[in-house]
Amino acid sequence: MFAAARPVLGFFLAGLVLLGLSRLGLALWHFDAVTQAGGWAPVLLQGLRVDVATLCLLYGPVAAALLLAPSQRIAGIVGALWLATSIAVMAILELATPGFMAEYGLRPNRLFLEYLIYPREVFSTLWTGRPLQLLLVPAAAAGIFALAWRGTRAVRQPRVTVAPLWQRATVALLVVLVAALGARSTLGHRPLNPAMVAFSADPRVNQLPLNSFYSLAHAARQWLKQEDSAMDLYGPLPEAEVIANVRKASGLPNDAFISPSIPTLAVRSPTHTGRPLNVVIVLEESLGAQFVGHLGGLPLSPNIDRLSRDAWTFTRMYATGTRSVRGIEAVVAGFSPTPAQAVVKQPKSQQNFYTLAQTLKARGYDTTFYYGGESHFDNMRGFLLGNGFQRVIEQRDYPDPTFAGSWGVSDEDLLNRAHEEFARLHAAGKPFFGFVFSSSNHDPFEFPEGRIELYEEPMQTRNNAAKYADFAVGQFFRQAMASDYWNDTVFLVVADHDSRVFGQDLVPIDGFHIPAMILGAGIVPRRDTRIASQIDLGPTLLSLIGISEPTPMNGIDLSKPESGRPGRALMQYAGNFAWMQGEDVVVLQPQKPPRQFRYDRDSKRLIPGVLEPGLVRSAHAQALWGSMAYDKQWYRLEPGRQPGPKQRASQSSPTAGVAASVTPPRS
């Protein structure tokens, strides 16, 4: 009676061995971290629990189907394919895990899935940087599939004599019930999830009880349902409390908020009161503080270090996340991070979602995105064109590039083209907003030879690519400073995120530390030691170029006098959210109580502290704001509330008279 389903038990046991050995190997790789966390028993025992749940989900339905249709050849072949393919997929994911963890500190997750959407870029990156792994992992998986297929012979052979249907149906029902209980792995309200097996303050150790198939399946489930909102992960707060907290944290007075339907839509008085200036944002790929000399990093940034002496330089600027799209939403839109995908890729934000380009386009600015690769990557093109950008210049628009690699043309080509466009627009008397996004400092780290003195051998390393990115920035600013548009332009150079963000803390704060500096003929050089976030840069830029139109951005205008309050930054690290105020850090984890720490700048570690209810409440509200604003579509401009200079003079607002005499930049 059980002959048809008996091979499934063999595959179940084989899966336990495969996943268990992989976990043991990963744990031995992180031996010190696991030992320090007292994690050997939780890793191995909870890991067994996750593996049983995974395999019950994979093989329970197959066993039931084979019991119900033991004499059907098609059912046997389908079941055999499922068994062999599933064990091969689990194997290929476990084989890919060490490389992914070395790069991102986590098991394959949503990022792994997102990269699969772009096979050309990913294949080129792997072939250039990890050709042996690219060849060996699929070969090993193919071998495992072939071996597994041989093990399904009994499944593929139909039975001549079988038990009565009622007996087979009864056993099949029991199998489904047991498998469902095993997959759920608990009788509690919530089924098994990564938060249940997390036990350490080190996120790398918390990944070890999982297996990579489970981790990826969980990420796919979140992705398909547009992912959990912050309210699902961290618990709700009253809407009015969230709004009040976010408004207060922006540093604006109550009468600055002007809309009953858009809670953070506010008018700010600009610091610059002359003619509005052009603005250029240079977003540097993966250039964390660890690569920047004046921030205590490696000596890889002589040009940025030199420029920082003549700039308004932020020494404690923090990224909001670990992906380029997270940096884009923070810098260009001023939007707070969420545990879901960045809004660049979310459906509700593809139109009428606020960006700086919307304000500046309404002011008559040319708004262009400059990129060296294919702008469809991560949906950048769709998001930007739908939200205020008029043009996109990408790889196909460089007819004769100096150098092209896996991720497009070199930073030199990108910045030279941007300089040419700025000069042309300025000569035509057209104000401009240029958003320039580099890509050379990206795995597999390809850049032209002969530009820099290599920091190390071989040429294509992370450190050498960072040094080349700095070279390209230096070359661009030599051109810009000698140009006619220099005196009429404010420039921001900032990283999108750091490279390889992982560590022993729930949120590795030091991995979010990035360079940021504002330059221009009218910018007074200084070193700003306040803690600041990427979301503060949008309001600051509009203030510096003399724009007073209302926006929904809730960041702080850093050009205004300091309030005396400690600076703050917000960071999203996978499912964890950190609110850093001064040296105090509150970390929220999915379905777990909040924890408070003190950030020790010497050791760059989080030291456990005592919970302060007020600070925890503030952190909770800030963590909820992004999801709430996105879901309720609060992050936008009201129709009809995008006045030009003539209309705005008659508005009753805190800055009504300031912008009435504003004119476009000088040509």
C-alpha positions, 0 to 999 in steps of 0.5 A: 500500500505504501510502496508508491510513497515510500521513496518520498521518505527517502528523499525527505531523509536525504534532504535533512542530511543535505541541509544539515551538513550545509548548515554545519559547514556554515556554522563552522565557518562562523565558529567564533560568532556562533560560540560567542552567541552561545548558539550551537544548540539553537542553530542545530536544533532550530535548524532541524525544525526549519528543515523538517518544516521545509521538507514537509511542505515540499514532499507532503503533497507529493506523498499524498498524490502518489498514494491516491494515484499509484497506478497512474504513469503520468502522476509517477513521472510528475512526482519523480520530477518534483522530487529530483528537481526539489533536491537539486534546487536545494543543493544549488541554493546551499552551494550558492549560499557561502558566496552570497553570505560573504557579500551580504552577510545573509542567506539568499533573500529578496535581493537574490530574487531581484537579481534573477530578473536581470540575467544579462547583468548577473551572468556577466558579473558572475562570469567576470568575477566568479567564473569557477563558481558559475560553472561548478554550482550548476554542474554539481546541481545537475549531478545531484539531479541525475543521481536523484532521478535514478532514485525515483525509479520506484515512483515512476513505475505504476503499481499493478496491485493497489489497496482500496481507494478508501484506505489510500485516501485515509492514509493520504489525508493523514499524510497531508495533516501531518505534513501541514502540522510539520510545515506550520511547526507550531500550534501558535497563532503565527506559523513558523517564520524567521523571527521565531528562530532568531535568538542572537543580536548577530544577524549572521548567526540568526540566518544559520537556523534557516536553510536557503530554500526556506529563506528564499521561499519566505522572501518570494511570499513577501514579494508576491503579496507586496511584502509585509508592511511595517505595521505587520512587522512591528505592531500598530500605533495610532495614526495621529501619533505617527503623524505628530511624531514625524512632524515634530522630528522634521523640526518644522513649526505646526503652521508650516504644514498646509494640507489636511489630506497630506500630513507632511506637506509643508512649506519651508523658507529657503536659506538662499533668497536670490535667483534659484540655482541649478542642482546636481546630485552625484550618487556614488555606487557602494562608496561607504565611509570605509573607502574614504580617507577623511572619514577614517577609511582606507586611502582610496579617495584622494580627490574626494578628500581634497574636495571635502576641504572646500565643501560642506562636508558631513562626517556622520551621514548615514544611508537608509538602507543597503540597496541602490534603490533605497538610496535613490528613494532617500536622496531623490525623494526624501522618503523614509525606508520601509521593510518592503521593497523600495518605492522605486519598484512598488506599484503605487509609486510609479506616478504622482509619487513625490521627487525633487524633479516634480518641484523643479520641473514645475519651475521650468528646470530640465530634469534628467537622469544620467546613468552609464548602464541600462536604466530599466534595472531595478525599474529606475527608468519607469519610476523616475520618468513617472515622477518628474524626470523628463529625460533618461540618458543611459548606456545606449546614448554613449555612441563611442564610450571610452570603456564599457563593462558588465554594468555599462560605460565607465564613470568617466564616460558618464560624468563627461557626458553629464558635464557636456549636458550641463554646459549646453543647458547653461549656455541655452539659459535653461536651469537644470537638475541633473541626477547622476548615478555611477556604476563602476564601483560594482562587482565585478569592478571593471574600469579602464586601465592606466587611470589610477595607481592600483591599491592592490593586485589584481586590478579588478578588486573592490578597493581599486574600483573605489579608487577609480570612482574617486578618480572620475569624481575628481576629473568631473569637478576639475571640469565643473569648476572651470565651467560657466555653470559652476557659479550657478550650481549646487552640487551634492556628492553622496553614496547610495549605500556602503558595500558589503553591509554586515556585522555582529549587531542587529543593525551594523551601524558602521555599515551605513556610514557614508560620505556626503558633501555639498559643493558650489561657488556659494557654499561655505566650507565646513565640517558638519559633525551632526548625525544626519540621514540621506532623507535630510538632503532633499530639503537641504538642497531645495533650501540652498538653491532657493526653492520654497514650494511645499513638499511632503519630505519629512527630512531636516533642512540642515542649512538652518541653525542647529536646534540643539537636539541630537542628530538622528538617522534611520536605517532599514536592515532587512527586517530590522529598523534602527532609529539612532538619536545621538548615540542612542539606538533603538532597534525594532525586529519583526514580532519581537520587543524593541531593544535599545543600545548605545553606539560606541564609536570606538569599537563601532558596536552596539552596547545594550542599554535600558529602554527609554519609553519615549525614545522607543515610541519615537522609533516605532512611529518613524518605522511605521511612517514609510509604510503608512505614507505609501499605503495611504498615498500621502507622499505626493503633491496636491493637485493645483498646489504646484504654484509658479513664482507669480501665483506663490506671491499671493499664497498665505504661507510662512514663506509667501513673500520670499519667492515672489522675486525669484528668477531662473539662474543666470546664463 
